[in-house]
C-alpha cells in the first residue's frame, strides 16, 4: 500500500477524534435504548464501578462483509474517511491473507490451509483508538492487557508516538517489552486467539497493552475473523496422540460474542469461555507448553 494511503487514513482518523464531542456522538456506540453495543464511537463497555478503565476513545466499525456495514456509525466528517478506510481495508486484507498463507507453509501445509478454515466471507472489524495526552501515565493504562479476538490482527501504529507493549512469558510474571515506532510504510501483524485455537496452540496469541504518555497517539487496528457459522477448533491435522487437542470446539460466533464480556473483565476469551481441555480429560497427559 502506498505511504500516501497510510498517512491519509491516519490523518483522517485523527481529524475525526479532534471534532467537537457533539459531532462524534452522532455515531455513539449505543442502541436505541441507550445500551452499549460494539459499533460506533465512544469508550469500551463499562460493567462495574470497580472495572479498570482505559485512557482512550475508540471508533469501532464492521468493514467486511460490505453488506453488513452499518453506515450510521461511519463518520460523515471528515468526508475522506469512508473512502480511505474502504481502500485501506482492501489492502490490509491482502496483507492478512499473505500472512495466513505463510503460516500454513511454515507448518508444511498448502497455502490455503488456514484460509479455508476462515472462509471467503470472514468478518473484518476496524478499531480506531485515540489516546489523549495523559497527565498521570503512572496511574492509568491506555488500553488494559488483552489478547485479540481474531485469527490475525493488522495494526497501523502511530507514526510518531510509541506505547504498545508485549508481554514476554518466562519464569515468574514475565516482562513487558516496548514495540518500537515503525516506519511510515510498515504494518504490524499479531496472532489472535482464534488462530491459537485453530493451530492447537502452535501459534500463541500474545498478551499486549498500551501505556499512556504526555503526547496524543492514534492507531488503526483491523481484526480478521472466521465466518460466524464456522466451527472453531484445533485443525485435525494438528492433533495427535502426542499432542492432543488443547481446546474444545465451538462456533466462531459464540467465541466472538464472548469476547466483549472477557475484555471487560480483563480476561482472555479462551479462559472466560472455559474452552481449554484440562489434564483429566486427557488422562493427565496434556502437555501445556507449546512452541510460540
ABEGO torsion letter per residue (X at the ends): XBAAAAAAAAAAAAAAAABBAAAAAAABBBBAAGBBBABEBEBBBBABAABBBBBBBBBBBBAOBAAABBAAABBAOBAAAAAAAAAAAAAAAAAAAAAAAAAAAAAGBBAAAAAAAAEAABBBBBBBBBBBBBABAAABBABBBBBBBBABBBBBBBAABBGBBBBBBBBEAEBBBBBBBBBAABBBBBBBAAAAAAAGGABBBBBBBBBBBABBBBBBBBBBBBBAABBBBBBAAABBAABBBABBBBBAAAAAAAAAAAAAAGBBAAAAAGABBBAAAAGGABBABBBX
